[in-house]
Amino acid sequence: MLINLINNAVKYSPQGTIINVSATTRDGQVRVCVKDEGMAIPAKDLPHVFDRFYRVEGEHMKTTKGFGIGLYLCREIIERHGGKIGAESELGIGSTFWFEIPVTH
């Protein structure tokens, strides 16, 4: 799952930009974030990026391969482990994809 989020950040970001991966723990949860400086996701598309086969429309997407299944699978895996997944995005700034799962000992 983490590899999928990192691969997406690379795929949708201009060459030479920074991709930041971080993890924090709080209240029995680990939160992992992948932040990029990429093309960002329009607000109207953001609620749908974890839907099966959903792809954001745009000029960049015409030359970018994908089936729109990766984020859907990430959501399924995270939810089956008792966690949650989400994304925040701002045009001109980039996107942050995150997931939280319970820490087990």
Secondary structure, 3 states (H helix, E strand, C coil): CHHHHHHHHHHCCCCCCCCEEEEEEECCEEEEEEECCCCCCCCCCHHHCCCCCCCCCCCHHHHCCCCCCHHHHHHHHHHHCCCEEEEEEECCCEEEEEEEEECCC
